């Protein structure tokens, strides 16, 4: 099957993140679907590296796993301040 989507590179993702306001030293929280990027050259490792580069140096990347062990609290709003 032929690929119909353009190739997304590390530089494309970093540029997009910077256009959204990511900057060196910031805290960047990301939750996404790899397929929503299109075809990423290098796969998920490229996306992770782009997230890191967008806030480097001294920034922090947060990637929630969203594993829910406490089923009774699953609909509570998550607050980064607490």
Helices and strands as residue ranges (DSSP letters): E 7-8, H 10-19, E 27-29, G 34-37, E 39-40, H 44-55, E 60-62, G 71-73
